[in-house]
Amino acid sequence: MTASARNLLAAAVFSGAFFLYIASMPPGLAPYRDAGEFAVAAHSAGVAHPPSYPLYVLFGRAADAIPWATTAYRLDLLSAACGAGAAAVLAWLAAAAGPWAGLAAGLSFALGAVPWSVAMVQEMYSLMGLLAAGLLVAACRLGDSFSVRAWLGACFLYGLALGDRTDLLLWAPGLLVLALPKGLDARR
């Protein structure tokens, strides 16, 4: 599959998922766990409960600068965009095996009960999904062809991801295995 076809598939998955999430999200603050706390933290550039989720608060503050709608709806749009972005990244990654594989991966993620439900609330979970998908792509690309620049970029992305969810620290061993060169012989 060509690069432009993979990009087109990812854009189609993003568009479909984003509009589906927008059509089904609540018009205001979602009655979900800590959504109110995150809306206040993003609006005031404050601190949420530990570990404070600073990356989400900064992204939420940027989304709060949209000049229309309420803070809660703007944060809903941020979550919907991040959730749709995660589905698109996974579709793009899986499209290397073929267009149907990419479409199946993207739609399976986008239509899953958990990703769909968190793409409609004012919390950090959708941003975590997007960052995790980006980390997966970075690790796979490092495994295909290593470069210092790509390694530093992956480390930077990993640091950003830890600013959103510290439990992504548990991904480190798996990401390192994926980032190992493919031709490495363990018997040497």
Sequence and secondary structure as in RCSB ss.txt:
>XXXX:A:sequence
MTASARNLLAAAVFSGAFFLYIASMPPGLAPYRDAGEFAVAAHSAGVAHPPSYPLYVLFGRAADAIPWATTAYRL
DLLSAACGAGAAAVLAWLAAAAGPWAGLAAGLSFALGAVPWSVAMVQEMYSLMGLLAAGLLVAACRLGDSFSVRA
WLGACFLYGLALGDRTDLLLWAPGLLVLALPKGLDARR
>XXXX:A:secstr
  HHHHHHHHHHHHHHHHHHHHHHS SS   STTHHHHHHHHHHT   STT  HHHHHHHHHHTTSSSS HHHHH
HHHHHHHHHHHHHHHHHHHGGG HHHHHHHHHHHHTSHHHHHHTTSSSSHHHHHHHHHHHHHHHHHHHHS  HHH
HHHHHHHHHHHHTT GGGGGGHHHHHHHHS TT  TT 
